[in-house]
Amino acid sequence: GSSAPRLRAQTRLPAPPRPSGAARACPAGASDRVPDDEQARLELNGLFPAPVRDLWLEIGFGAGEHLAHQVRTNPDVGFIGCEPFVQGVAGLLRHLEADGTSGRVRIFPDDARLLLDRLPDASIGRLFVLFPDPWPKNRHHKRRLIDAETLAGFARILKDGTEFRWASDDMDYVEWTLERVAASGAFSGPEQRSGDWPSQPADWPETRYEQKARAAGRAPVFLRYVRIPR
């Protein structure tokens, strides 16, 4: 046989998170984005050009209609919006430019889970997760945003007594979320299946996605949770 030395198989360590192609193609300028240092805890002082009363986070803002509305109607609040799709970011930027409110929004154009670890404890005053991808096939459920690890991250970054708002038009994902949020023990709110779902919040504009869902016979469900004091 050959006398050449045999190479030992090596275990490869996972690479650190890197921005996706969508993040690199983001149309938002550097001043509109969350600073790019992937390994550093996000410094909130100076994140916006003027002081803000509170910091709110929206994960998966889609075309930006809801986020732009919240920015417009809460003039003393700063916002971070997470959205990996370029078209969505471009849509939000158009809304903000029209409203003249871009100075109070910072965009994270990638998977929101890459941002959670960078946010300080008890730094967020309200969290929105609206119509996340339900990944309906059983073999894809592991890709759903709502799981024990992500909920622990939400609980860590939210201030005591603040709201976590969630919405979906997929009933399987609604039940999935109800079960997992209840199991987390960090939030008070609806815990069981019910036909008496909370109505759409008064400060929540109906988006084009919601209109399409209703037209297709899918009634959106709105869940409102409160972070239990530590």
VOBA-1610 file (N, C-alpha, C; in pm, whole numbers, padded with zeros to 5 digits, always signed):
BEGIN
Gly+00082-00118+00000Gly+00000+00000+00000Gly+00085+00123+00000Ser+00023+00237-00013Ser+00095+00362-00018Ser+00151+00396+00119Ser+00272+00452+00118Ser+00333+00493+00244Ser+00303+00639+00276Ala+00220+00704+00191Ala+00187+00845+00216Ala+00108+00857+00347Pro+00137+00960+00425Pro+00065+00977+00552Pro-00084+00999+00530Arg-00166+00941+00619Arg-00310+00959+00610Arg-00350+01088+00680Leu-00439+01164+00617Leu-00485+01289+00676Leu-00601+01258+00771Arg-00590+01311+00890Arg-00697+01292+00989Arg-00812+01387+00959Ala-00932+01332+00969Ala-01049+01418+00952Ala-01055+01517+01067Gln-01086+01640+01037Gln-01095+01743+01139Gln-01239+01791+01152Thr-01276+01818+01274Thr-01409+01873+01298Thr-01405+02022+01272Arg-01491+02068+01183Arg-01493+02210+01149Arg-01587+02284+01244Leu-01536+02389+01303Leu-01619+02471+01390Leu-01710+02558+01304Pro-01830+02586+01352Pro-01919+02671+01273Pro-01861+02811+01256Ala-01880+02865+01139Ala-01831+03001+01113Ala-01919+03101+01187Pro-01862+03213+01228Pro-01944+03316+01292Pro-02047+03369+01194Pro-02158+03422+01246Pro-02261+03475+01156Pro-02204+03579+01062Arg-02246+03575+00939Arg-02204+03673+00840Arg-02326+03733+00773Pro-02319+03858+00730Pro-02434+03917+00662Pro-02470+03837+00537Ser-02597+03823+00512Ser-02642+03752+00393Ser-02625+03840+00270Gly-02646+03780+00152Gly-02640+03859+00030Gly-02741+03971+00031Ala-02860+03943+00089Ala-02962+04048+00097Ala-02913+04165+00181Ala-02842+04133+00292Ala-02791+04241+00377Ala-02689+04324+00303Arg-02602+04259+00228Arg-02498+04333+00156Arg-02558+04420+00046Ala-02675+04379-00007Ala-02739+04454-00114Ala-02840+04557-00063Cys-02848+04573+00068Cys-02948+04661+00128Cys-02939+04802+00072Pro-03053+04860+00030Pro-03049+04995-00025Pro-03033+05104+00080Ala-03045+05070+00208Ala-03029+05172+00312Ala-02883+05213+00323Gly-02859+05342+00339Gly-02725+05391+00359Gly-02673+05357+00497Ala-02544+05378+00518Ala-02482+05342+00646Ala-02547+05414+00762Ser-02589+05539+00742Ser-02649+05615+00851Ser-02788+05565+00888Asp-02852+05490+00799Asp-02986+05436+00825Asp-02982+05296+00883Arg-02865+05236+00892Arg-02855+05097+00932Arg-02802+05084+01074Val-02833+04971+01136Val-02769+04934+01262Val-02620+04916+01233Pro-02532+04970+01318Pro-02388+04953+01294Pro-02351+04807+01272Asp-02255+04783+01183Asp-02229+04649+01131Asp-02142+04558+01216Asp-02085+04607+01326Asp-01994+04523+01404Asp-02071+04405+01462Glu-02054+04289+01398Glu-02139+04173+01431Glu-02114+04117+01570Gln-01994+04139+01625Gln-01959+04075+01751Gln-01982+04165+01872Ala-02008+04294+01849Ala-02015+04389+01960Ala-02158+04409+02008Arg-02172+04431+02139Arg-02301+04471+02194Arg-02337+04608+02137Leu-02459+04623+02094Leu-02501+04745+02028Leu-02506+04860+02128Glu-02439+04967+02097Glu-02439+05086+02182Glu-02558+05174+02143Leu-02652+05187+02235Leu-02776+05258+02202Leu-02761+05409+02214Asn-02673+05455+02300Asn-02649+05598+02309Asn-02588+05646+02178Gly-02650+05745+02118Gly-02599+05796+01992Gly-02648+05721+01870Leu-02737+05622+01890Leu-02789+05548+01775Leu-02872+05638+01684Phe-02935+05738+01745Phe-03017+05834+01670Phe-02960+05974+01687Pro-02984+06063+01592Pro-02926+06197+01601Pro-02981+06281+01716Ala-03101+06250+01765Ala-03161+06322+01877Ala-03208+06221+01981Pro-03214+06260+02108Pro-03258+06167+02213Pro-03401+06117+02187Val-03428+05993+02227Val-03562+05936+02215Val-03606+05885+02352Arg-03737+05881+02371Arg-03792+05838+02499Arg-03782+05688+02519Asp-03793+05613+02409Asp-03797+05468+02418Asp-03746+05410+02287Leu-03719+05279+02288Leu-03673+05209+02168Leu-03763+05090+02143Trp-03823+05085+02023Trp-03912+04975+01985Trp-03850+04898+01870Leu-03886+04771+01861Leu-03828+04681+01761Leu-03939+04612+01683Glu-03928+04613+01550Glu-04018+04534+01466Glu-03935+04435+01386Ile-03973+04309+01394Ile-03904+04201+01323Ile-03988+04160+01203Gly-03928+04170+01084Gly-03998+04135+00961Gly-04102+04239+00924Phe-04056+04361+00890Phe-04151+04469+00868Phe-04213+04469+00728Gly-04178+04373+00643Gly-04242+04360+00513Gly-04224+04484+00429Ala-04335+04540+00379Ala-04328+04660+00296Ala-04314+04788+00378Gly-04315+04775+00510Gly-04289+04890+00596Gly-04410+04972+00635Glu-04530+04929+00597Glu-04649+05010+00625Glu-04674+05026+00775His-04669+04915+00849His-04694+04922+00992His-04584+04999+01063Leu-04459+04970+01032Leu-04348+05038+01100Leu-04352+05188+01073Ala-04375+05227+00948Ala-04381+05369+00916Ala-04494+05438+00993His-04606+05369+01009His-04719+05425+01085His-04680+05445+01231Gln-04614+05346+01291Gln-04572+05358+01430Gln-04472+05472+01448Val-04380+05486+01354Val-04283+05595+01360Val-04353+05730+01352Arg-04448+05740+01263Arg-04520+05865+01239Arg-04604+05906+01360Thr-04663+05808+01429Thr-04757+05839+01538Thr-04692+05836+01676Asn-04563+05804+01683Asn-04490+05804+01810Asn-04362+05886+01792Pro-04375+06019+01790Pro-04262+06104+01750Pro-04147+06109+01849Asp-04164+06054+01970Asp-04055+06056+02068Asp-03992+05919+02087Val-04021+05825+01996Val-03970+05688+02007Val-03874+05660+01891Gly-03763+05591+01922Gly-03673+05541+01818Gly-03708+05397+01784Phe-03675+05355+01663Phe-03715+05223+01614Phe-03598+05151+01549Ile-03594+05020+01569Ile-03510+04931+01489Ile-03604+04839+01412Gly-03584+04830+01281Gly-03664+04742+01198Gly-03577+04637+01133Cys-03617+04510+01143Cys-03542+04399+01083Cys-03618+04348+00961Glu-03550+04337+00849Glu-03612+04284+00727Glu-03502+04243+00630Pro-03494+04114+00595Pro-03386+04068+00507Pro-03409+04093+00359Phe-03532+04128+00320Phe-03561+04139+00178Phe-03547+04283+00129Val-03472+04298+00021Val-03438+04430-00031Val-03562+04510-00067Gln-03661+04446-00128Gln-03782+04518-00168Gln-03854+04577-00047Gly-03856+04501+00063Gly-03920+04552+00184Gly-03847+04673+00239Val-03714+04666+00244Val-03635+04779+00294Val-03659+04901+00206Ala-03659+04882+00075Ala-03684+04994-00016Ala-03822+05054+00007Gly-03921+04969+00033Gly-04056+05019+00061Gly-04060+05103+00187Leu-03994+05055+00293Leu-03990+05132+00417Leu-03922+05267+00395Leu-03810+05266+00324Leu-03738+05391+00300Leu-03824+05493+00227Arg-03907+05446+00134Arg-03997+05538+00064Arg-04097+05602+00160His-04153+05520+00251His-04247+05573+00350His-04178+05676+00439Leu-04059+05643+00488Leu-03990+05732+00581Leu-03949+05862+00513Glu-03907+05853+00388Glu-03869+05973+00316Glu-03990+06064+00296Ala-04103+06004+00263Ala-04225+06084+00244Ala-04269+06151+00373Asp-04247+06082+00487Asp-04290+06135+00616Asp-04184+06223+00681Gly-04061+06219+00631Gly-03952+06293+00693Gly-03912+06239+00829Thr-03920+06107+00848Thr-03897+06046+00979Thr-03779+05949+00982Ser-03696+05948+00878Ser-03591+05846+00870Ser-03489+05857+00982Gly-03477+05974+01046Gly-03378+05990+01152Gly-03405+05907+01275Arg-03527+05856+01293Arg-03560+05778+01412Arg-03573+05629+01385Val-03521+05584+01273Val-03529+05442+01238Val-03390+05392+01198Arg-03354+05276+01252Arg-03232+05209+01210Arg-03272+05070+01159Ile-03218+05033+01045Ile-03258+04911+00976Ile-03152+04803+00994Phe-03198+04683+01027Phe-03110+04566+01031Phe-03155+04474+00918Pro-03080+04472+00806Pro-03128+04403+00685Pro-03088+04256+00678Asp-03117+04181+00783Asp-03079+04040+00786Asp-03169+03967+00884Asp-03138+03841+00911Asp-03213+03760+01006Asp-03207+03826+01144Ala-03322+03853+01202Ala-03328+03924+01330Ala-03255+03851+01441Arg-03243+03720+01431Arg-03176+03645+01538Arg-03029+03681+01548Leu-02972+03734+01440Leu-02834+03780+01445Leu-02822+03909+01526Leu-02932+03980+01541Leu-02931+04106+01616Leu-02960+04086+01764Leu-03039+03986+01799Leu-03086+03973+01937Leu-02973+03972+02038Asp-02867+03896+02012Asp-02757+03885+02107Asp-02684+04017+02126Arg-02697+04108+02030Arg-02627+04236+02039Arg-02704+04340+02118Leu-02831+04317+02141Leu-02912+04415+02213Leu-02894+04401+02364Pro-02879+04511+02435Pro-02862+04504+02581Pro-02987+04450+02650Asp-02968+04398+02771Asp-03080+04352+02852Asp-03179+04467+02874Ala-03308+04434+02874Ala-03414+04530+02908Ala-03397+04663+02835Ser-03372+04655+02706Ser-03349+04776+02626Ser-03465+04812+02534Ile-03560+04720+02516Ile-03668+04739+02419Ile-03801+04764+02491Gly-03872+04867+02448Gly-03998+04904+02512Gly-04122+04846+02446Arg-04107+04793+02327Arg-04219+04723+02260Arg-04161+04643+02145Leu-04215+04523+02125Leu-04168+04433+02021Leu-04285+04393+01932Phe-04266+04405+01801Phe-04366+04363+01703Phe-04310+04250+01618Val-04384+04140+01609Val-04352+04031+01515Val-04481+04003+01440Leu-04493+04055+01320Leu-04620+04056+01248Leu-04614+03970+01124Phe-04697+03869+01121Phe-04710+03780+01006Phe-04575+03720+00963Pro-04505+03657+01059Pro-04380+03589+01020Pro-04411+03470+00931Asp-04313+03428+00855Asp-04329+03313+00765Asp-04372+03191+00848Pro-04487+03129+00817Pro-04534+03016+00898Pro-04463+02885+00868Trp-04386+02879+00761Trp-04321+02753+00723Trp-04418+02637+00744Pro-04522+02625+00663Pro-04632+02532+00692Pro-04598+02384+00686Lys-04498+02345+00608Lys-04466+02202+00599Lys-04397+02156+00728Asn-04434+02036+00774Asn-04381+01985+00900Asn-04228+01983+00902Arg-04169+01945+00791Arg-04023+01935+00790Arg-03954+02071+00796His-04031+02178+00778His-03976+02313+00782His-04007+02385+00914His-04079+02322+01005His-04118+02389+01129His-03997+02438+01208Lys-03885+02369+01194Lys-03766+02411+01268Lys-03715+02548+01223Arg-03762+02595+01109Arg-03720+02726+01060Arg-03806+02840+01116Arg-03913+02807+01184Arg-04001+02911+01237Arg-03925+03000+01337Leu-03957+03128+01331Leu-03890+03223+01420Leu-03920+03193+01566Ile-04045+03159+01596Ile-04084+03139+01735Ile-04040+03001+01782Asp-03941+03002+01870Asp-03897+02880+01939Asp-03846+02921+02076Ala-03806+02823+02157Ala-03767+02852+02295Ala-03649+02948+02302Glu-03551+02929+02214Glu-03432+03014+02218Glu-03464+03158+02181Thr-03542+03177+02075Thr-03576+03313+02034Thr-03664+03381+02139Leu-03758+03308+02198Leu-03842+03367+02302Leu-03760+03407+02423Ala-03658+03329+02457Ala-03569+03368+02566Ala-03497+03498+02533Gly-03459+03514+02406Gly-03398+03639+02363Gly-03494+03755+02373Phe-03619+03733+02333Phe-03720+03838+02346Phe-03737+03878+02493Ala-03746+03778+02580Ala-03766+03806+02722Ala-03649+03885+02780Arg-03529+03857+02734Arg-03410+03926+02785Arg-03408+04072+02743Ile-03442+04102+02618Ile-03427+04239+02569Ile-03545+04329+02606Leu-03661+04271+02636Leu-03778+04353+02669Leu-03772+04403+02813Lys-03812+04528+02831Lys-03825+04582+02965Lys-03944+04517+03035Asp-03939+04513+03167Asp-04051+04458+03244Asp-04179+04536+03213Gly-04289+04463+03197Gly-04419+04527+03179Gly-04445+04580+03040Thr-04358+04549+02943Thr-04377+04601+02808Thr-04443+04497+02717Glu-04491+04544+02602Glu-04571+04459+02513Glu-04488+04387+02407Phe-04528+04263+02382Phe-04483+04184+02267Phe-04608+04156+02185Arg-04614+04214+02066Arg-04730+04197+01978Arg-04694+04102+01864Trp-04785+04010+01838Trp-04761+03907+01737Trp-04889+03889+01656Ala-04875+03861+01527Ala-04993+03838+01443Ala-04963+03734+01337Ser-05067+03659+01298Ser-05054+03560+01192Ser-05192+03530+01135Asp-05193+03484+01011Asp-05318+03435+00951Asp-05311+03284+00930Asp-05215+03218+00995Asp-05197+03074+00985Asp-05230+03013+01121Met-05342+02941+01131Met-05389+02894+01261Met-05294+02793+01324Asp-05227+02712+01244Asp-05131+02619+01302Asp-05018+02695+01371Tyr-04973+02803+01309Tyr-04866+02883+01369Tyr-04917+02958+01493Val-05044+02998+01491Val-05103+03061+01610Val-05096+02965+01728Glu-05142+02841+01708Glu-05140+02743+01816Glu-04997+02712+01860Trp-04907+02701+01764Trp-04765+02677+01792Trp-04711+02788+01883Thr-04744+02912+01850Thr-04693+03026+01926Thr-04755+03033+02064Leu-04887+03011+02074Leu-04952+03010+02205Leu-04885+02911+02299Glu-04858+02791+02250Glu-04798+02687+02333Glu-04658+02726+02379Arg-04579+02779+02287Arg-04439+02808+02320Arg-04422+02932+02405Val-04504+03032+02382Val-04496+03151+02468Val-04540+03115+02610Ala-04647+03036+02624Ala-04690+02993+02757Ala-04581+02913+02827Ala-04514+02825+02752Ala-04409+02742+02811Ala-04288+02824+02853Ser-04268+02939+02792Ser-04151+03021+02826Ser-04161+03079+02967Gly-04283+03100+03015Gly-04302+03154+03149Gly-04264+03300+03164Ala-04234+03369+03055Ala-04185+03507+03063Ala-04291+03610+03029Phe-04407+03564+02979Phe-04507+03659+02929Phe-04645+03624+02982Ser-04723+03726+03013Ser-04864+03706+03044Ser-04945+03740+02920Gly-05058+03671+02903Gly-05138+03693+02783Gly-05217+03568+02750Pro-05273+03561+02630Pro-05353+03444+02592Pro-05270+03317+02594Glu-05322+03212+02660Glu-05245+03090+02676Glu-05307+02970+02607Gln-05434+02977+02575Gln-05499+02861+02517Gln-05573+02900+02390Arg-05609+02800+02313Arg-05688+02825+02193Arg-05822+02886+02232Ser-05866+02979+02153Ser-05991+03048+02184Ser-06049+03108+02058Gly-06181+03110+02047Gly-06244+03177+01935Gly-06255+03327+01957Asp-06228+03369+02081Asp-06241+03510+02116Asp-06104+03575+02117Trp-06046+03586+01997Trp-05912+03644+01989Trp-05918+03795+02010Pro-05811+03853+02063Pro-05807+03999+02074Pro-05824+04064+01936Ser-05894+04176+01934Ser-05915+04246+01808Ser-05789+04321+01766Gln-05789+04367+01644Gln-05675+04442+01593Gln-05655+04568+01677Pro-05534+04593+01728Pro-05510+04712+01809Pro-05547+04839+01733Ala-05595+04939+01808Ala-05641+05063+01745Ala-05529+05136+01673Asp-05406+05118+01720Asp-05293+05190+01659Asp-05223+05105+01553Trp-05293+05010+01497Trp-05237+04915+01401Trp-05305+04935+01266Pro-05237+04990+01168Pro-05299+05011+01037Pro-05313+04880+00961Glu-05420+04866+00887Glu-05435+04746+00805Glu-05341+04755+00685Thr-05258+04655+00669Thr-05160+04654+00561Thr-05216+04580+00439Arg-05146+04593+00330Arg-05189+04522+00208Arg-05188+04371+00229Tyr-05092+04322+00308Tyr-05088+04178+00334Tyr-05216+04134+00406Glu-05257+04210+00506Glu-05379+04175+00579Glu-05501+04178+00487Gln-05507+04277+00400Gln-05619+04285+00306Gln-05626+04162+00217Lys-05510+04118+00169Lys-05506+03998+00085Lys-05548+03874+00164Ala-05503+03865+00290Ala-05538+03750+00372Ala-05690+03744+00393Arg-05750+03857+00426Arg-05895+03859+00448Arg-05970+03826+00320Ala-05921+03879+00207Ala-05987+03851+00079Ala-05981+03703+00045Ala-05877+03634+00094Ala-05863+03491+00070Ala-05934+03407+00176Gly-06003+03473+00269Gly-06077+03401+00371Gly-05997+03363+00493Arg-05879+03422+00511Arg-05796+03394+00628Arg-05805+03512+00723Ala-05863+03490+00840Ala-05879+03597+00937Ala-05753+03610+01022Pro-05686+03724+01021Pro-05566+03740+01103Pro-05598+03731+01252Val-05505+03676+01327Val-05514+03667+01472Val-05408+03759+01531Phe-05447+03840+01629Phe-05356+03935+01692Phe-05338+03894+01838Leu-05217+03869+01879Leu-05186+03831+02017Leu-05104+03942+02082Arg-05141+03976+02205Arg-05069+04079+02280Arg-05023+04020+02412Tyr-04893+04019+02431Tyr-04833+03967+02553Tyr-04764+04080+02629Val-04746+04059+02759Val-04674+04155+02843Val-04560+04081+02912Arg-04443+04143+02911Arg-04326+04084+02978Arg-04349+04085+03128Ile-04350+03966+03188Ile-04367+03953+03332Ile-04244+04012+03402Pro-04263+04093+03508Pro-04146+04149+03577Pro-04051+04041+03625Arg-03924+04067+03612Arg-03821+03971+03651Arg-03820+03950+03801
//
